[in-house]
Amino acid sequence: MAESIASGLGAWVPRAQSVLRIVVAYLFVQHGTAKLFGLPHVAMFDNLPLMSLLGLAGAIEVVGGVLMLLGLFTRPAAFILSGEMVAAYFMAHASQGTVLLPLLNRGETAVLYCFGSLHGELNDGRPFAGIRFIDRFTVRDGRLADQMVWNDMAEVLGKPG
């Protein structure tokens, strides 16, 4: 019985992933247009220079969000947008001294956008299961000083099956 329910739900997985992609893309476009064009208006972004870190973030969000929304180059766009959110988290939130507590440093939105744009799948649709990730970082004076990332994705993907 449980197997028949799971197999029936399996047909809905691609649809649910598409809905997630479209919603996340729409939200990225909204953030980007607020920064670049003032639509919707967010007072914090008034007179934001295009050649600034937030201006660059807005451009990335508009271009990447539109690509994801249209379903064009979704994997590279999602990867770049996810990376932007990692940078936003460590630069604006984790630097407040509570790296592992996004609720306290008000970084939960950046974390959700990061993982919402990737949503835990490899390019061929297989889940990350079985791939080990090691992320070592050093924090000095409440700031990220050094970071090294390693994974065995190539070894896992190279195995038949």
Backbone as a ProteinNet text record, in pm:
[ID]
protein_1_A
[PRIMARY]
MAESIASGLGAWVPRAQSVLRIVVAYLFVQHGTAKLFGLPHVAMFDNLPLMSLLGLAGAIEVVGGVLMLLGLFTRPAAFILSGEMVAAYFMAHASQGTVLLPLLNRGETAVLYCFGSLHGELNDGRPFAGIRFIDRFTVRDGRLADQMVWNDMAEVLGKPG
[TERTIARY]
82.2	0	87.2	186.9	274.4	352.8	394.5	469	383	253.5	166.8	141.4	132	115.1	241.1	357.9	484.4	502.9	468.9	485.9	386.7	267.2	170.4	215	279.1	328.9	451.1	523.9	645.2	620.2	502	469.7	457.7	431.4	413.5	544.3	651.6	779.2	827.6	832.6	879.2	790.4	660.7	569.9	597.1	615.6	643.7	776.5	876.8	1006.3	992.2	908.6	886	818.7	721.1	653.6	754.2	838.3	940.6	1034	1079.9	1169.4	1102.9	977.8	907.6	886.4	846	821.7	951.7	1057.6	1186.9	1237.2	1224.2	1267.4	1189.9	1059.3	975.1	1020	1051.7	1096.7	1232.4	1323	1451.6	1429	1341.9	1313.7	1257.8	1168.1	1112	1220.2	1310.3	1418.5	1508.4	1540.5	1627.8	1565.7	1438.7	1373.4	1354.3	1336.2	1327.7	1459.5	1570.8	1702.7	1733.2	1704.2	1746.1	1646	1516.5	1415.2	1317.6	1330.7	1239.6	1099.7	1085	955.4	964.3	895.9	818.5	911.4	856.4	938.1	978.6	1109	1165.2	1256.2	1222.3	1292.8	1443.1	1482.8	1624.6	1705.4	1638.4	1709	1700.1	1645	1638.6	1780.2	1799	1928.1	2041.5	2012.2	2113.8	2198.3	2329.9	2413.5	2426.4	2414.9	2425.5	2562.2	2665.9	2801.2	2835.6	2753.4	2778	2751	2783.4	2760.7	2612.2	2524.8	2380.6	2329.1	2389.1	2351.3	2385.8	2504.1	2544.4	2451.7	2418.2	2325.6	2191	2142.7	2016.4	2021.9	2132.8	2148.1	2150.8	2223.7	2229.4	2090	2016.8	1883	1784.7	1790.4	1699	1732.7	1858.3	1896.8	1877.6	1931.7	1919.4	1774.8	1698.4	1557.7	1476.9	1500.3	1428.4	1465.3	1594.7	1636.3	1568.2	1567.7	1502.2	1352.3	1292	1147.6	1109.5	1192.6	1166.1	1214	1289.7	1341.2	1462.1	1533.3	1653	1778.2	1871.1	1996.9	1969.3	1871.9	1828.3	1937.1	2015.5	2116.4	2227.2	2287.2	2388.5	2328.9	2208.4	2144.9	2119.3	2067.1	2039.5	2168.7	2275.4	2403.7	2456.2	2448.5	2497.4	2410.5	2279.1	2189.9	2212.3	2233.5	2261.5	2391.4	2492.4	2619.8	2605.4	2519.3	2494.5	2435	2345.5	2282.3	2379.4	2472.1	2576.4	2661.1	2701	2779.8	2700.7	2573	2489.4	2481.9	2467.4	2457	2585.4	2699.7	2824.4	2867	2834	2874.1	2781.7	2652.8	2558	2502.8	2502	2434	2529.5	2606.1	2695.4	2803.3	2834.6	2937.5	2893.9	2767.6	2719.3	2757.2	2829.3	2882.2	2802.9	2689	2607.8	2595.6	2707.6	2716.2	2613.1	2597.1	2511.4	2369	2332.6	2198.6	2133.3	2087.5	2030.3	1908.7	1837.7	1722.5	1766.7	1880.4	1929.4	1998.2	2061.5	2130.6	2046	1917.7	1821.1	1862.7	1930.1	1976.8	1897.4	1784	1708.6	1656.7	1625.6	1578	1688.2	1810.3	1922.3	1945.9	1936	1954.7	1845.3	1720.7	1610.6	1626.1	1665.1	1686.1	1800.6	1905.8	2020.2	1976.7	1910.9	1874.1	1747.4	1663.2	1544.1	1578.4	1687.3	1725.7	1795.1	1860.8	1925	1831.1	1752.5	1657.6	1709.9	1839.5	1893.5	1903.1	1922.4	1936.6	2057.5	2112.9	2222	2164.6	2252.8	2206.3	2124.5	2151	2076.6	1953.9	1918.4	1797.9	1816.3	1938.9	1961.6	1981.4	1931.9	1950.2	2096.5	2130.5	2265.2	2303.6	2210.3	2236.4	2362	2445.3	2566.6	2686.7	2669.4	2780.4	2819.3	2946.3	2993.2	3046.7	3007.8	3055.9	3129.7	3244.2	3317.9	3339.5	3296.5	3308.7	3380.1	3506.3	3583.5	3601.6	3575.1	3596.2	3653.5	3720	3780.3	3713.7	3673.6	3612.8	3707.8	3743.6	3828.8	3755.3	3750.4	3684.1	3540.1	3471.3	3331.7	3308.6	3415.9	3403.4	3466	3411.6	3465.8	3601.6	3707.9	3843.5	3893.4	3849.8	3900	3794	3782.1	3685.5	3741.7	3728.9	3770.2	3653.3	3621.1	3509.9	3562.5	3515.7	3553.5	3430.9	3417.6	3312.5	3362.1	3296.3	3334.2	3231.1	3176.3	3073.3	3124	3246	3298.8	3309.6	3350.7	3361.5	3224.4	3125	2991	2927.8	2943.7	2884.3	2953.2	3080.8	3154.7	3117.8	3050.8	3013.3	2888.9	2891.1	2770.5	2657.5	2534.6	2422.5	2333.6
-119.2	0	126.4	127.9	244.9	264.1	153.4	163.8	221.1	181.8	234.8	384.5	429.4	572.4	647.3	593.1	658.3	664.5	557.3	559	656.5	669.4	766.1	909.7	935.5	1070.2	1103.3	1000.5	1021.3	1102.4	1086.7	1161.9	1311.5	1348.3	1488.7	1558.6	1483.4	1543.3	1647.3	1617.5	1720.9	1845.4	1826.7	1941.1	2026.7	1960.7	2034	2108.2	2045	2111.8	2233	2221.4	2334.9	2449.8	2418.1	2522.7	2590.8	2512.1	2569.3	2660.2	2614.1	2694.3	2824.8	2821.1	2940.4	3039.7	2990.6	3079.9	3144.6	3064.9	3120.1	3221	3190	3282.3	3413.3	3403.4	3522.9	3610.5	3548.7	3625.2	3690.4	3620.1	3680.9	3802.3	3789.2	3901.1	4018.9	3991.6	4099.1	4172.3	4097.7	4161.1	4242.2	4186.9	4256.8	4383.7	4378.1	4498.8	4603.8	4561.5	4658.9	4733.4	4662.5	4725.9	4815.4	4768.7	4840.8	4945.2	4915.5	5002.1	5061.2	5022.6	5073.4	5014.5	4900.4	4833.6	4690.5	4654.8	4737.8	4827	4936.2	5033	4978.9	4981.4	4948	5065.3	5138.4	5262.6	5241	5126	5097.3	5100.8	5079.1	5075.5	5206.9	5313.5	5443.5	5492.4	5546.7	5602.5	5501.2	5374.8	5269	5278.9	5299.7	5306.7	5168.4	5166.8	5039.5	4976.3	5058.8	5007.1	4994.7	4920.4	4889.6	4741.1	4689.1	4547.5	4513.6	4598.3	4573.7	4593.5	4684.9	4703.5	4580.5	4524.8	4401	4286.2	4279.4	4175.4	4188.6	4311.3	4333.6	4286	4315.4	4270.5	4117.9	4054.5	3907.3	3850.7	3912.4	3862.8	3878.4	3989.5	4009.2	3911.9	3908.7	3822.5	3675.2	3633.7	3493.7	3454.2	3542.2	3513.6	3498.7	3586.6	3577.5	3448	3414	3288	3168	3164.9	3053.8	3054.2	3170.4	3181.4	3127.2	3157.5	3110.9	2967.6	2913	2777.7	2771.2	2881.8	2887.7	2888.4	2801.5	2793.8	2787.5	2708.7	2707.8	2660.3	2561.2	2509.1	2610.3	2670.7	2773.3	2894	2934	3048.9	3017.8	2898.2	2859.2	2852.2	2801.8	2792	2931	3024.2	3160.7	3230.6	3216.1	3277.7	3217.8	3088.7	3023.4	3077.4	3091.7	3148.1	3290.7	3366.8	3504.3	3504.4	3411.7	3405.5	3356.9	3269	3227.8	3349.6	3426.6	3547.7	3646.6	3664	3755.8	3710.6	3581.2	3530.5	3558.1	3523	3539	3684.7	3767.9	3908.3	3990.5	3965.9	4052.1	3993.3	3862.4	3801.9	3727.7	3634.7	3555.3	3641.2	3754.1	3843	3906	3886.9	3939.6	3849	3740.8	3655.8	3530.6	3512.4	3392.8	3314	3257.8	3192.4	3081	2997.6	2880.2	2903.4	3028.2	3059.1	3166.1	3128	3227.1	3299.2	3237.6	3304.9	3426.6	3415	3525.4	3634.4	3597.5	3699.3	3748.3	3709.1	3749.9	3705.2	3590.6	3539.8	3423.1	3390.1	3272.5	3288.3	3409.9	3430.5	3398.6	3443.2	3412.9	3262.7	3193.6	3048	2980.9	3022.4	2963.5	2988.4	3108.8	3136.4	3051.8	3036.6	2956.8	2815	2750.3	2611.1	2596.7	2698.4	2694.2	2700.3	2769.7	2775.8	2648.2	2579.1	2452.1	2333.4	2332.1	2230.8	2087.7	2072.8	1941.7	1837.5	1877.5	1777.8	1808.3	1702.2	1716.1	1749.6	1779.6	1816.9	1708.1	1581.7	1473.6	1432.3	1508	1480.2	1386.2	1331.7	1243.4	1327.3	1278.7	1354.3	1352.1	1441.8	1450.8	1331.2	1240.3	1127.2	1053.1	1019.9	944.6	1031.2	1160.3	1250	1319.1	1308.5	1369.4	1509.2	1603.1	1740.3	1774.7	1836.6	1885.6	2034.5	2111.9	2257	2301	2337.8	2382.5	2532.9	2599.9	2743.5	2787.7	2901.9	2960.9	3095.8	3118.5	3245.6	3318.5	3442.7	3526	3656.7	3695.5	3820	3825.1	3710.4	3704.9	3712.1	3701.2	3708.4	3585	3546.6	3434.1	3473.2	3401.9	3436	3344.5	3217.9	3121.7	3013.4	2963.5	2857.7	2762.5	2632.1	2528.4	2431.2	2397.2	2306.9	2188.6	2068.2	1946.8	1858.3	1788	1686.4	1575.3	1460.3	1347.8	1324.1	1432.9	1424	1352.3	1381.4	1318.1	1167.1	1121.9	978.7	912.3	976.8	920.2	918.5	1027.3	1033.7	939	909.5	819.4	673.2	640.1	500.2	464.6	348	306.8	273.8	292.7	249	355.3
0	0	0	90.3	98.7	-29.8	-93.5	-219.1	-330.5	-335.8	-440.4	-421.1	-296.5	-270.1	-311.2	-273.8	-308.6	-459.7	-530.3	-676	-740.1	-682.8	-734.1	-712.8	-599.8	-571.3	-655.4	-697.2	-776.8	-902.8	-961.2	-1082.8	-1055.2	-931.2	-895	-860.1	-840.5	-799.9	-900.4	-1030.7	-1124.8	-1123.8	-1105.3	-1100.6	-977	-863.8	-739.5	-750.8	-812.6	-830.8	-922.8	-1025	-1114.7	-1041.6	-958.8	-881.2	-788.1	-721	-633.2	-712.1	-829.3	-913.7	-953.4	-994.4	-1041	-926.6	-810.6	-696.1	-649.2	-635.8	-592.6	-695.5	-823.9	-929.4	-922.9	-903.8	-893.5	-776.4	-663.6	-547.3	-572	-641	-676.3	-767.9	-866.6	-957.1	-877.9	-784.8	-702.3	-623.9	-562.2	-486.2	-578.9	-694.2	-787.8	-842.9	-881.6	-934.5	-825.6	-701.2	-591.5	-577.2	-593.2	-580.2	-698.5	-819.5	-939.5	-987.4	-978.4	-1037.8	-936.8	-811.5	-709.7	-716.2	-783.2	-796	-745.1	-643.1	-553	-470.8	-420	-347.3	-210.9	-185	-53.8	-18.6	86	120.7	135.7	185.2	207.7	76.5	-37.9	-166.3	-242.5	-182.2	-248.8	-278.8	-400.3	-444.2	-437	-460.8	-459.3	-586.2	-573	-694.1	-758.4	-891.7	-965.2	-944.5	-939	-920.3	-771.9	-701.6	-561	-542.5	-426.3	-399.5	-407.9	-351.8	-360.9	-502.6	-577.3	-717.6	-799.9	-776.1	-843.3	-804.1	-675.4	-628.9	-699.5	-715.6	-785.4	-928.9	-997.4	-1136.5	-1144.8	-1054.5	-1050.7	-1026	-934.1	-899.5	-1014.9	-1086.2	-1199.3	-1312.2	-1353.6	-1465.8	-1429.9	-1315.7	-1274.6	-1249.9	-1186.8	-1160	-1287.6	-1384.7	-1512.3	-1584.6	-1586	-1649.7	-1584.7	-1451.3	-1381.8	-1406.9	-1408.5	-1431	-1568	-1668	-1803.9	-1828	-1734.3	-1751.5	-1843.2	-1858.6	-1943.8	-1856.9	-1886.5	-1811	-1660.5	-1621.1	-1481.5	-1386.9	-1426	-1333.8	-1306.8	-1410.5	-1379.5	-1307.4	-1345.8	-1279.6	-1133.1	-1105	-967	-886.4	-946.8	-877.8	-842.8	-936.3	-912.2	-807	-818.1	-718.9	-580.4	-574.8	-446.8	-387.3	-470.5	-425.1	-376.2	-444	-398.9	-257.9	-231.9	-99.8	7.7	-29	66.2	102.6	-0.2	25.1	110.2	79.9	158.3	303.6	323.4	460.2	538.2	480.1	554.7	568.1	470.4	478.5	568.1	561.4	631.3	760.1	772.1	887.1	980.3	925.6	1010	1073.7	1011.7	1067	1198.8	1237.2	1364.2	1481	1452	1557.8	1587	1524	1547.9	1417.7	1373.1	1242.3	1226.4	1325.9	1314.4	1364	1389.2	1438.5	1350.8	1230.8	1140.2	1196.8	1286.7	1346.2	1427.4	1496.1	1578.1	1496.7	1384.5	1305.6	1186.9	1185.4	1082.7	943	935	806.4	751.8	815.6	770.1	628	585.6	448.2	348.4	375.8	286.2	278.1	390.9	392	309.3	327.4	251.1	101.3	62.7	-78.9	-134.1	-56.8	-101.2	-133.3	-39	-59.3	-142.2	-144.3	-229	-375.4	-409.7	-550.4	-594.4	-505.1	-541.5	-522.4	-421.3	-377	-378.4	-348.7	-314.4	-422.7	-546.7	-650.9	-737.1	-792.3	-886.8	-1023.8	-1118.2	-1251.3	-1318.8	-1286	-1350.9	-1270.4	-1165.7	-1089.8	-972.4	-954.5	-840.4	-715	-601	-476.3	-431.8	-339	-285.4	-198.3	-172.3	-83.5	-127.3	-32.2	-60.9	-93.8	-102.3	-130.9	-1.2	31	155.3	126.5	208.1	198.4	327.4	311.7	427.5	405.1	498.7	491.5	618.1	604.5	720.6	710.3	818.8	817.6	951.8	945	1062.9	1087.6	1210.7	1247.6	1341.8	1305.5	1390.7	1416.4	1540.5	1580.7	1530.2	1532.5	1492.1	1342	1261.7	1115.7	1052.3	937.2	862.6	806.7	849.1	806.8	696.1	696	599.2	580.1	456.4	430.3	325.5	352.5	257.6	242.1	116.7	89.3	8.4	43.2	-28.2	-38.2	-149.3	-160.1	-250.9	-241.8	-326.8	-436.7	-491.1	-592.8	-718.8	-760.2	-882.6	-866.6	-748.6	-726.7	-728.1	-666.2	-662.1	-800.5	-876	-1008.3	-1106.4	-1081.8	-1170	-1153.4	-1045.7	-1021.3	-1103	-1166.8	-1239.7	-1144	-1190.7	-1109.2	-1072.7
[MASK]
+++++++++++++++++++++++++++++++++++++++++++++++++++++++++++++++++++++++++++++++++++++++++++++++++++++++++++++++++++++++++++++++++++++++++++++++++++++++++++++++++

